[in-house]
Amino acid sequence: MSWDVKFTSKAEKQAKNVPPKVRESLFALVLEIRKLGPTRTTWHNYGKIRGKKDCYHCHLKKGKPTYIAIWKVTDKESKLVEVRYVGTHENADYGRIC
């Protein structure tokens, strides 16, 4: 059974405003999460966000600016993941997002 990936309304708007290459990486990530689950260790700087349950992030584009995605498993039984942030690393407030 595949995972269902949703975007918060804010993350959906953010995804529309990133450069096209970053958007392509984001949708490749979403396809992987749907097929293989939320743990994506092959992505650059992938990691669990400390102090937050079932919340993860990875880099979509290295360099300056660095673009990241943050997602959270909202329901393990239903296999539901919610993308909560897409944007620059510098603007990410991990504590508030997850």
Secondary structure, 3 states (H helix, E strand, C coil): CCCEEEECHHHHHHHHCCCHHHHHHHHHHHHHHHHHCCCCCCCCCCEECCCCCCEEEEEEECCCCCEEEEEEEEECCCCEEEEEEEEEHHHCCHHHHC
